[in-house]
């Protein structure tokens, strides 16, 4: 694979969609009772495939293993034939689709023989797309909480993904770092939390609260609306900090660094 291509925004964005955005689908299905009904008792494999381009070594993708309605996220392509599959003709095609440019549509397999999973899978994708594409807070409290949870997971995993890909700016941040944990959290709600642990160039993103010690830095929001104000780029971060909507638990300069990385992820996956 061309080194220049591996360092392109198109490649970085595609890896974030596959590694960080699509796994959020599991969170969305688990968080919406209306979606859970469609998966009750179902077993099978649903997959998103990206066809190889001239600079790729092979097809890429993410698949979901469903067992009695319970989802597991698996990076890469399934060794077994999926029951439902969306096939994109290139990385760019997948990027554009999930940025909202939905024409041309991907090839769809399993429409009629997908064990009744095709429609629930498409409904889940549409729900996730609508949620992550929000420009203002959702009306229901359930959806507000779900969006924050999804965004925290997406951001932590997205930053870690860029580090593992060798993104120059992120790699510079991690390569000389001692063992540190950077976290996001809303109040004391342990369900609305995520973190990334970095050390000597390595990184790992996780959901929930880091328990081994106090995180090196935490971007803590007082309420869900305050979190959405920043995550949806509605509120000014400095003003929110002054008003106590954001509590920077750690040195302010580290909050600025984390904020820059959050904006980078947003710029890669939002419509251009």
N, C-alpha and C positions, 0 to 999 in steps of 0.2 A: 504494500500500500504506500502511495506517495506520502512523504513526510509533510509536504505542504498541505495536502488534503487533510491529514490527521490533525492539523492545527487550524483548520478553517472553521468559521462560525457554523457552516452547514453541518459539519461533522459533529462539532460540540453539541449543537442543538439536537441533532438526531439521537445522540447518546443520552442526553437528558430526558428526551421524550421516552426512550425505551427503558432507562434505568430509574427515573424519578417520577415522571408524570404517569405513565401507564400503571405502575404499582399502586397509585392512588385509587385506581378502580376498585380494588379490594376494600379499601376504606370507605368508599362511597356506597358500595353494596351493603357492607356491614352497618353503615350508619343510616340507611333509609329502609324503613319497614316495608314500604311499597315495592322496593326492588327485591328484598329478601323473599317475598312471596313467590316471585317468579323462579327462584332457584331451589325451592324446597324439594328435597329428595333427589335432586339431579346429580348425575355423575358424568364426567367427561373432561375434554380439553378444549379450551378456546385460545386462539393464537392470533397475534399480530405479526405479520412477516414483512420484512423489507428486502426486496430483491437486490442482489449484488450489482454494484455499478462498476465502471472501468477501474476504479482504484481500490475495490474491495476484494477480499480473499474469498468471500462467500456470502450467502444470505445471512441476515441478522434478524433478531426479533425478541419478543417477550411472550410467554404463554402462561396460562392460568389453569391450574389443576383443580377441578371441582369434585369434591367427594361429599355426597349426601348434602349438597347445598353449601358446603363450607369451602372457601377459596384459599388457595396457596399461590403465591406469585413465584414464577420461575424465569430467570433471565436466560436468554438464548432460545433456540428453537427446540421443540419437543422431539424426542426420538420416536415417539409414537405418532401416528397420523392424527391430527386434531379433528375434532368433530365440527368445530366452527373455526373459520379462518378468514381474516381480512388480509389481502396481499397487495402491498404497495410496490409500484414498479421501480422505485428508487428511494434513497434517503430523503431527497428533496421533496418527493411526492408525499411521503409520510409527514415531513415537517409542515408542508403547506396545509395538508388536511387538518392537522391538529392545531394549526394557527387560525383555522376558520375558513380557509380557501378550499371548500369541500368539493370542487369539481376539478379534475375528474375523480369519480369515486374509485375506491380500491376494488379489486376483484373480490367477490364474496362467495365463500364456499360453505356449504352446510345450511343453506337457506331452508331446504326441505328435509334434509336427512341429518340434521344436527342435534338429534335427541331432544328437540324442543328448546334448545338453548340459544338459537340464533336471535329471536326477538328479545329475550331478556338481556342478551349480551349487547345488542344495539341500544336498548333502552338505558342500560348502565353507562355506555359510552356517551350517549346524548346527555344524560344527567350530569356526568362528570364534566363534559365540555361546557355545559351551561353554568355549572358551579364555578369552575376555574376561569371561565370567561367573564365573570361578573365585574362590572365597573362600579357597582355600589353594593352595599351590604344586602344580602337576601332578606326577605320579609320575615321569615319564620326564625325563631330562636334555634330550632334544630338545625336548619341549614347554615345559620351563622356559625354555630359551633363546629359543624362538619367542615365548613370552608377553612376555618382557622386550622383545624387539625390537619386537613389535606395540605395546606400551604406550608405549615411547619415541616411536615414530612418531606414535601417536595423540595423545599429549600435546603434542608440539611443533606438530603441524598444528592441533590443537584450539585452542591458545592463539593461534596466528596467525590462525585463522579468526575468533575472537571479536574480535581487534583490527581486522580488516578490516570487520567488521560494526559497529564503533563501540561495542563494549561499554564502558561508562563506566570501570570499574575497570582493564581492560586498556589502554584508550586512554590513560588517565592515566599508566600505566606506560611507554608507548612514545613518546608525543607529544613529550616534551622530552628524550628519551634521545639521547645521541651514538651513534655506530656501535658496537654491542656485540653479542657473541655469548654466548648462554646454552646450555650443553650438558649432556647426560646421557651417562653412559658406565659400563661395567662393566670395571674393570681396564684392560688394554691391548688388549682385544678390539675391533677397529675395526668389526666387524660388529654389535656390540651398542652402538650409539651413535646419537645424533641431536642436532640443535641447532636453535635459532631465532635468527635475526639481526634485530635491531631498530635503527631509526634514524629519528628525527624523525617518529614516528607510523606508519612503515611496518614491515612484518615479512615474513619469509620463513622457512619451516620446511624442513629438509632432513634426509635420512638420513645416517648415517655420521659421520665426523670432519671438523670444520672445519680446513682446512690452511693458510689464508693467514696466520694468526697464532694466538697463544695465546688461547683464549676468555676473555672477561671474567670469566665464572663457569662452573664445571663442578660438577655434582652427580655425584660419582664413587663408585661402589660397589665394594667389594673383591671380591665374588662375586655370582653370579646369585641364590643364596638371599637374600643381603642386600638385593638390589634388589627381589626379590619381597616381602620383608618390609615394605617401604615402599609399593610399588605396590599391594599388596593390603590395605593398612591393618592389617597384623598387628603390626608393630613400631612402637615410638615413635621418632620422628625424632631427638629430642635424645639419647635413650639409645643409639641406633645410632651417632650421631656420636661420643659419648663412647667407645664401644667400638671405634671405628675401622672400623665397617662402612660408614660414609659418610665420604668425604673431601670437605669443602667447599673447593674450590680457588677462593678468592675471599672477599670479605667475608661474614661470617655473615648480615648483614641482607639481602643479595641472595638467599641461600639460602632465607630465610624468605619473601621475596616470591615466588620461584619455587614454593615449596611451597604457598603460598596459591593460586596460579593452577592448580596441579595438582589441588588439592582442588576448585576451582571446576568444572573439566572433569568430574571424577568425579561431583560432585553433579548436574550437568545430564543425564548419560547413564545413571546408575544408577537402579534401581527406587526410586520414592518411597515 
